[in-house]
Amino acid sequence: MNPRLSSEKIKSASEIRSVVLELKHSLQKVVMTNGCFDLIHPGHVRYLNQARNHGDLLLVALNSDATVRRLKGTGRPILSEEDRCEMVAALECVDLVSVFEEETPALLIRDLLPDVLVKGGDWPLDEIVGRAEVEAAGGEVISIPFEEGYSTTSLIEQIRGVNFPDSTLEY
């Protein structure tokens, strides 16, 4: 990660483990969510604010650039993982940000066992990665309703489809 973009909120996976263990030891309720968070839009902000309301600390696990490419295609992500970390960490509701390299955050979830695991309502509960482990450890899995009308993919499609006849912009 570029040091000039680092933040006290952005941590490596190993740093996250020690922080979360310390917080759990002090009986703070840790909420975790994950995603690509490529182009931040109001749906993301509302979702993260709602997630934060379920505990004392919100940890956001971001897909690495490589996993975003595998999930979304070669044109993604639009923004690098460093930029996405910086933007997500800048949100007041977010307490910690970390990047995971695996296809899913299953290993990180199993390792951390957050008190609350949150995903957007576009994920059926039975498909939420880490659900079984979190619930088996006494945690809770919450599905937050999806914000209709907001999607990074649709934003990209909208931008690509816009004509700027009086503009000098090249795209």
Wavefront OBJ file of the C-alpha trace (Angstrom):
o trace
v 0.000 0.000 0.000
v 1.186 3.475 -0.840
v 2.381 5.042 2.456
v 1.047 8.484 1.577
v -2.447 6.995 1.394
v -2.198 5.052 4.611
v -4.612 5.768 7.383
v -4.887 4.654 10.971
v -8.045 2.856 9.846
v -6.351 0.806 7.096
v -4.721 -2.352 8.420
v -3.200 -5.549 7.079
v -4.964 -8.842 7.808
v -2.528 -9.642 10.629
v -2.984 -6.187 12.179
v -6.769 -6.583 11.929
v -6.619 -9.861 13.856
v -4.851 -8.306 16.843
v -7.110 -5.217 16.862
v -10.291 -7.313 16.712
v -9.076 -9.677 19.449
v -8.316 -6.687 21.674
v -11.744 -5.160 21.004
v -13.547 -8.425 21.695
v -11.555 -8.783 24.915
v -12.868 -5.369 25.969
v -16.408 -6.592 25.124
v -16.921 -4.315 22.142
v -19.307 -5.620 19.491
v -17.461 -6.025 16.164
v -19.466 -5.719 12.938
v -17.921 -6.901 9.675
v -18.922 -6.559 6.061
v -17.107 -7.015 2.784
v -17.263 -6.036 -0.851
v -15.586 -4.369 -3.805
v -16.727 -0.793 -3.046
v -15.386 0.375 -6.397
v -17.133 3.666 -7.155
v -18.612 4.805 -3.846
v -22.248 5.880 -4.268
v -25.131 6.734 -1.899
v -26.191 3.079 -1.732
v -22.779 2.162 -0.297
v -22.824 5.011 2.207
v -26.326 4.152 3.435
v -25.459 0.463 3.664
v -22.268 1.079 5.659
v -24.047 3.488 8.005
v -26.741 0.892 8.653
v -24.130 -1.825 9.201
v -22.303 0.348 11.744
v -25.520 0.714 13.750
v -25.328 -2.997 14.667
v -22.252 -2.732 16.891
v -19.422 -0.712 18.360
v -16.963 -0.989 15.469
v -17.336 -1.536 11.713
v -14.661 -3.466 9.831
v -14.869 -3.385 6.035
v -12.973 -6.110 4.177
v -12.269 -5.035 0.581
v -11.702 -7.370 -2.317
v -8.191 -6.997 -3.729
v -7.814 -5.689 -7.270
v -7.160 -9.236 -8.500
v -10.341 -10.622 -6.942
v -12.427 -7.725 -8.284
v -11.115 -8.513 -11.800
v -12.060 -12.173 -11.370
v -15.526 -11.271 -10.081
v -16.402 -8.288 -12.280
v -14.238 -8.628 -15.399
v -11.081 -7.145 -16.853
v -12.356 -3.538 -16.845
v -12.703 -3.526 -13.092
v -11.947 -2.253 -10.612
v -12.188 1.318 -11.781
v -10.229 2.467 -8.707
v -7.233 0.676 -7.205
v -7.465 -1.110 -3.869
v -5.386 1.682 -2.326
v -7.843 4.301 -3.562
v -10.844 2.204 -2.494
v -9.311 1.722 0.967
v -8.719 5.453 1.293
v -12.291 6.321 0.282
v -13.954 3.731 2.525
v -11.694 4.652 5.463
v -12.681 8.308 5.020
v -16.290 7.468 5.898
v -17.071 8.349 9.505
v -19.061 5.140 10.065
v -16.091 2.915 9.123
v -13.572 2.081 11.845
v -11.238 -0.386 10.096
v -10.485 -1.378 6.509
v -8.497 -4.341 5.266
v -7.946 -6.000 1.896
v -8.360 -9.730 1.370
v -6.700 -11.597 -1.488
v -8.781 -14.769 -1.528
v -11.886 -15.331 -3.701
v -14.071 -14.777 -0.638
v -13.495 -13.399 2.856
v -14.186 -16.852 4.360
v -10.716 -17.236 5.931
v -10.786 -13.742 7.437
v -14.307 -14.271 8.791
v -13.354 -17.649 10.307
v -10.264 -16.094 11.840
v -11.999 -13.023 13.278
v -15.469 -14.413 14.033
v -17.134 -10.995 14.165
v -20.078 -10.567 16.505
v -22.174 -9.396 13.561
v -21.673 -10.214 9.881
v -23.561 -7.927 7.504
v -24.279 -8.233 3.780
v -26.573 -6.417 1.398
v -30.053 -7.736 0.730
v -29.015 -8.799 -2.759
v -27.350 -11.791 -1.029
v -29.712 -14.530 0.188
v -28.899 -15.456 3.809
v -27.988 -19.031 2.862
v -25.354 -17.737 0.405
v -23.570 -15.343 2.780
v -19.981 -16.530 3.132
v -19.075 -17.121 6.780
v -22.659 -17.326 8.010
v -22.347 -20.822 9.493
v -19.113 -20.010 11.329
v -20.372 -16.711 12.763
v -23.663 -18.216 13.919
v -21.908 -21.287 15.377
v -19.760 -18.905 17.455
v -22.887 -17.167 18.784
v -22.760 -14.252 16.354
v -25.473 -12.777 14.204
v -25.789 -12.510 10.424
v -27.818 -9.575 9.107
v -29.033 -8.820 5.610
v -29.563 -5.095 5.002
v -32.114 -4.246 2.292
v -30.555 -3.453 -1.061
v -30.769 0.210 -2.117
v -32.642 0.103 -5.411
v -31.300 2.403 -8.089
v -27.679 2.287 -6.924
v -25.090 -0.006 -8.402
v -21.524 0.560 -9.506
v -22.110 -1.513 -12.639
v -25.137 0.580 -13.646
v -23.191 3.798 -12.930
v -20.397 2.634 -15.233
v -22.910 1.695 -17.934
v -24.626 5.058 -17.563
v -21.328 6.956 -17.856
v -20.253 4.934 -20.889
v -23.602 5.543 -22.561
v -23.662 9.299 -22.049
v -22.892 11.504 -25.029
v -21.235 14.829 -24.407
v -21.764 16.556 -27.799
v -20.634 19.987 -26.605
v -17.782 18.667 -24.506
v -14.108 18.188 -25.116
v -14.112 15.180 -22.778
v -12.700 12.002 -24.213
v -13.842 8.672 -22.911
l 1 2 3 4 5 6 7 8 9 10 11 12 13 14 15 16 17 18 19 20 21 22 23 24 25 26 27 28 29 30 31 32 33 34 35 36 37 38 39 40 41 42 43 44 45 46 47 48 49 50 51 52 53 54 55 56 57 58 59 60 61 62 63 64 65 66 67 68 69 70 71 72 73 74 75 76 77 78 79 80 81 82 83 84 85 86 87 88 89 90 91 92 93 94 95 96 97 98 99 100 101 102 103 104 105 106 107 108 109 110 111 112 113 114 115 116 117 118 119 120 121 122 123 124 125 126 127 128 129 130 131 132 133 134 135 136 137 138 139 140 141 142 143 144 145 146 147 148 149 150 151 152 153 154 155 156 157 158 159 160 161 162 163 164 165 166 167 168 169 170 171
